[in-house]
Amino acid sequence: MYRFLYRHLLSRLDAEQMHGAALRALAVTGAVPLGRALLRSLFAPRCDPSLRVQAFGLRFAHPLGLAGGFDKDGVALHGLAALGFSFIEVGTVTPLPQMGNAKPRLFRLPEDRALINRLGFPSSGMARVARNLRRRPAQPLAISLGKNKATPLHAALQDYRAALERLYPYGDLFVINISSPNTPELRNLQRAVYLADLLAGLRQALEAQDVAKPLLLKIAPDLSLDEITTICVLALQHDISGVIATNTTVSRPSGLRSTAARQIGGLSGAPLRSISTEIVRHIRQVTAGKLPVIGVGGVFSGADIWEKLRAGAVLVQAYSGFVYEGPSLVRRAIAELRQIMAAEGVRNLSEIVGTA
């Protein structure tokens, strides 16, 4: 039903307006116990111990979470959790409120099952998000942190550190987003000359907290393998907990059919699948599994989850897949994953991580 509605009605509406309407609907429905119960009964997958994942010192009901960018301010977390995601990433959150880039800034590529965005970190700011997160669901919560557009690169650490310290009580994992293509010069923070100091400063901030929590880096898919290796070496040196691979790409793979492919911004969805999977595999190989990876990019099905796990991911995330597949994504993908496990004789997902 959702696919039919999306193809013939929803896809004709403005992409960002439709996104906002979906968030508001989930926020309203998830705000009351009856609404959450209804969403769980309709869309959440059944519990299965064979699908459980232990990573980053946390327990996850299954490997599929929601990627950052869908709920930037944490306004619909209870509704999203009721859909069955095993974890949710909020943000990206900036220290000060900012509007992001001019509209239109979100585009659908339906023929390619992809999206292009140039949102530019629109955020209510860390103080408002902190208030939103005081009542949060039980699922593990990741918080993606960014710098304000006006903050120069040499002062980026103060932005990331301020957001980390302000939001620390509310998250279970923290993601340092240095890979969005839509904030000028942000991706330069992935260069060793900047990254070493950034990681050292954030490690110092973490050590000042009473409870240790995981800190992850989100990297771009447009880096060379040598650059990714350098990032991994620095991450291990500074005791970073893991990597999210990957953010959106500024490249345009051959064969894109949608006219919106000409838009400027980061491309996500099915065309990113193989690119992100190869990066997951590379990180697994060069770190010998010492740097856990969350794989994101083109996850639409149980087969896509399986592929990312075999490449070396311990968890996966979806964004564009959620937009195109709708609220039944988690139930359907997890059911497909369960079928693949049965067909392959796999009892526990830990058996297949990195086996490709």
Phi, psi and omega in degrees: 000314181299316181300320179296312180297320182295315184294320189258348182224299189297324183292345179274347179275159177303131188299316182287324176295321178294322177298314179297321179295320179296318178298316180296320179296318179292324179295315181293313181294321182281353184282344183237147182304319181296320178296317179296319179297321179295315178298317179298317182293328183275326194232336186284143177286158177285153180291141179212112182302333182291344182264354184294146181232136173246118182206149178057028181075014182235161177250134181238137183295330177197177189276354190263117176242175178262130183288161176296154178105337181283311177243088188291330186249006178068041184264345186230031188295320182293321176294317179295319178297322181293340176286348173110000176301137182281339172203159184229138175253120179269147173111189021279139182254132176254157181302310180256150176299144173209152187279338187084193184280167181293149177271154359286148186215007177223127188225139176267144172238074190298325179294338182252001184051055186217168175227153168235130176229147170225050186295318178077042177056053169295129187210143173284352181093158189294328181293315179293318180297321177302319177295321179295330186270001179296329174245101185234157180288172185282335180303149176306138184240124173259146178236121179271130185247140178221175176258155174291149183302323183283349182280123179291159184301323183292345178251012184300323182304320183295327177290311181297320181292319180298315180293320178299312183291323181291323185261000186304321181293344191255348183249160175256332174224154179231136186244125177267105182272102178243022191229005175293136178276002191254002171247121185308129174071357184304319184294345174297338178294345176282347179285144186304324184299328177264320191295321182301314180292321180298313181293321179297317180293321180287326175297320177297319178296320179295319183293342178278351180275154181288327183239131179283132177230153184291144176236125183239155175254135173255122187247164181274154176275358185263008177280154171285161179297326177295319178295321178295320178298317178299317178299318180296319178299314179295321180298318179291321180298325184259015174059039174286142190282334182179182183229141169257121183233108013214176170283191179284164182248144173271353176284165176231094181307148180296149176097358177297135185253339186285141178295334180291352180298343179281348182293148176280140177144188181269130180267132176228171178106202188305321180296343181270350190304303186291326179298310182293323180296320178295325178290320174304314181297319180297315180298317178302317184289313187285341179254002182053035178077008182280346181239095184302145185239136166258121183267130179217137181140103176077028180271109181237348190206173175297325178295324178293321176298312180304315181298316180294320180295316179295331177288339177134359178287146174266335176218164176226163177226153176235149171221290180300324177300324177292320179297316185276326183269337176085189188295344179273004182307309188296311181300315183292315182294320180291323176297319178295320178298318178298321179294319178296317178301316180297317181294328182267359180070031182263125181269330185217140184297333180299341180291337189251351184298121177077017183270353182291000000 
